[in-house]
């Protein structure tokens, strides 16, 4: 809340702060990717991984643990942008942007390095808009 009792994301004149729209949109997109990860990826990736008998059990179980680390990380990205939007606290936007950039760079770079198709493994590209929205908001002074 600001000094006038208005929510922090509303400017005193009653206009919405433009930079907060970037954070809100980044939060929405990352929440969508969270849902896709959990519901579609869970069915198509995590469940078959967990049921695999071809993999060494330790390899399989560590990969399943990493799946859940990713789940928590994507939720954190969305939460950071939600907090940046509602509380107008730039450090939350910085954290969300850094995490999204890490997903983007790792997802694009590693897929290329292992010579996999980005059409088959597009996950890194999904976080590029979130990264750009976060950067845009930060550069605009949000």
Buried (B, 14 or more C-beta within 10 A) or exposed (E): EEEEEEEBBBEEEEEEBEBBBBBBBBBBBBBEBBEBBBEEBBEEEBEEBEEBEEEEEEEBEEBBEEBEEBBEBBBBBBBBBBBBBBBBBBEBBBBBBBBBBBBBBBBBEEBEEEEEEEEEBEBBBBBBBBBBBBBBBBEEEB
